[in-house]
Amino acid sequence: MKTWIRHAAALAAFVATAAVQAGGIVGNTLPPGFPSMEDTSLAKPLIGFGAAGPVTRTPVILIHGNNDTPFATACSPYGRVQALAQFLADNGYATSELWGVGYQGDQCDLASDQTRRSSIAHTNAANVPDLRRFVRAVMDFTGAKRVDIVGHSLGVTLAREWMRQDEAQHLVRRFVAIDGPNHGIINCSPDPANYFQAPAAGGFTPASDVCQELGSPDTPFLRLLNGRNGGRENDGPTRVLVIRNGDASFVYFPVQDGAVAPVPAVDSFGRPNDFSRSASLRGARELVLTGQGAYDPILRTGHLGILNSPQTWQATFDFLTDGQGHKDKDD
């Protein structure tokens, strides 16, 4: 009888804690007991968010894009993966199941040198170690066997490169890839009209480190990441949803995107190239959205607005929770 009472009390405590956690507020810190990690590129503590508590769904790790943060900071007004995480919390996720990693710090180092936006510290390859350690820490902390990943822009290719390097597809149950540079970006060309080459605009010259990775579909980095065998670009058990812009996105389309003027559709080798479907992945489910600039309150751009879009948030929730999302079961 006493044993039954203890079990009942434990169950009641679990349910009460889960009720508090579900629909809670997504914060901007990592919980006590979570490993302290150093950002490989910045030699500062890795920032992010997460919470302690019961975990019944597959934990979700949200990964921001280049020059962004997991939550708004003194030097970054965006940080909207936190808002997406809050939408998931408002719809039943526990805050203990929602994690964000900031692999480029608070972005305050950009104030003294804007060319850091295209430097080695902002590349996919340089940030894989941070993501690798963060994923493992989340799995150890939550007891999860797998995670779900939601990435935006550079966060998409960063996740894919980690999975490629570690052959870690079996660790990722579902992957939402939002407007990622899977086949390159438009703002790396030597064309004189590509103003992103200017130091004040980020220094995205063909020789810059980010452009060496993403300046063309034919860079060594993207050829290795995507393969050239005509197969699926998301081989393995991970289920993938691509959400991309179909009309304007300043890193892919040669059209005005909110306050951001267009640049020519030329790659880093000086060759004309259509980047408008860069975010697509062969074999993945795909949702194409338009008018997403309405959701960027600062620059009115589709590329940033799509992360902040109710359509993106709902599609992400539906995809992650389709069927079931519990950590100890398979689809």
Protein Blocks (a to p, Z undefined) as FASTA:
>chain_A
ZZmmmmmmmmmmmmmmmmmmnopacdfbdcehiacdddfklopacdddddedddfbdcdd
ddddehiafbdcfklcnlpmmmmmmmmmmnopafklpccddfebnolmmmmomklmmmmk
lgmklmmmmmmmmmmmmmmmnopabdcdddehjlmmmmmmmmmmnopmlmpmbdcdehia
fnopfklcfbfklmklpmklnopafkbmklmmmmpfkbfklmmmnopnhpafkgcjbdcd
ddddfkbcfklpccdehjbccdddddfkopacdfklmmpcehiacdddehklmmmmknop
aklmmmmgfklmmmmmmmmmgoiacfkbcZZ
